[in-house]
Amino acid sequence: MIRSRPFAAVLAALSTVLCVSFAIADFDVGIWTVRRPVGPSTNGGAVSFQLPADLYKTARADLADLRLIADDGTEVGFEIWTDPPTTKAVDVPAQMQKTKRGYEQRIAVLDTGETGTTHDRVTLKTLTKNFRTSVIVETSRDGGDFWEILRSGVWIWSIVEGGRTVEHLTVDYSPATHRYIRIVQPEEDELLGGIEATVQHVDRHEGRLETVFDGPARSRADEQNHETVVTQELGGPIPHMRVELVSSAARFHRWAIAEDSDDGQSWRFLAAEEIDRRAVSAMASGAAAGDLAIDFPEASGKWVRVRVRNQSEQPIEFTAIKLHALAREVRFNAEANKTYQLYYGCDSTSAKAFADRRVEGTPPAAAAAITVGREEPNPAYGVQPSFFDEVPPFLLFGGVGAVFFLIVIVIVIIKKRPKGPKPPRDPDLMKF
């Protein structure tokens, strides 16, 4: 048994070498359709680059097919950082006061108790259903006759759209510190009932977004449904969390529904909001201002469309469409003067391989910017490499050497094996 231990150890080492060789041989860049050159980095160390917007047309929607390969063929680990917009709201104690109706409808007056407390958001609750109305938010030091406008012409709503209730009952405004807050409805609108209100101070983090699509869109008037339909084929599963329309029209507001699709036939609901072009305030008739964007949780689709409800008003023509998504920053440790290739465009890879690479927040340390080139076809796509092409030379020669060493050990063990006693000679056989 003692003499068998060297043999077992050599056999275990040989098995390890062969298993590692076959594991590395499983990685095949020939199944990725495209690639981009990355680098080189002059000094090496932590480097970063932003994923180009046109990459999303070819890559998988979940980006699970991204692979970073060094010029010696080894795979390099990396992380993808995103910095999403966030809000953290803190309630400001406020008491509802009695309201009265005059030339305007005061649907809520709130007393924060003291001047000096910062507030910049008010959220309403109402028993009224299926409505759209605009409101003005004002503030006052003493609740007397002088009120300062914080925000005007802001639309709030609660509407059933596509079998779901879509609500927007929050009004954000520039930070203020006056004690009293008043929400006013135009007299021509139906008065909201059963009003409750919450005052808050919001810590906002804008995050990092990028424009991933900006181009002309097909806009048509649907006279039967009294809608303007804006449709755009994106060419691939491009991520988006904000769609923004472009129009030269002025002084309008419309109800708009954003949707996306994988085939241009079946559409998914994303969000519904008011889009508008209005005066800066109700007290002045300045240049047209407003918001033609619709925000929603990030999604990905090959088509996007916006249905703008015109009702009895004249249709509006929209000339272009923009899509915005989270900016994605790739970070990895580079070696000085080494070039890398970013491979993607492969549907057979597992999304699990990418799950641990996604990181949200601000990166902990600065990283040097590294260049990323244009997309190019992968010259190795469709080529089936042999085992000897995939295995690194040091492992190949190491495996051969281990086999040779094993043979030598076996021969030595056999030669050193003690010989047994010779069998006794038979005297009868010696006669012949």
Secondary structure, 3 states (H helix, E strand, C coil): CHHHHHHHHHHHHHHHHHHHHHHHHCCCHHHCCEEEEECCECCCEEEEEECCHHHHHCCCCCCCCCEEEECCCCEECCEEEECCCEEEEEEECCEEECCCECCCEEEEEEECCCCCCCEEEEEEECCCCCEEEEEEEEEECCCCCCCEEEEEEEEEEEEEECCEEEEECEEEEEEECCCEEEEEECCCCCCCCCCEEEEEEEEEECCCEEEEEEEECEEEEECCCCEEEEEEEEEEEEEEEEEEEECCCCCEEEEEEEEEECCCCCCEEEEEEEEEEECCECCECCCCEEECEEEEEEEEEEEEEEEEECCCCCCCCCCEEEEEEECEEEEEEECECCCEEEEECCCCCCCHHHHCCEEECCCCCCCEECCECCCEECCCCCCCCCHHHHCCHHHHHHHHHHHHHHHHHHHHHHHCCCCCCCCCCCCCHHHC
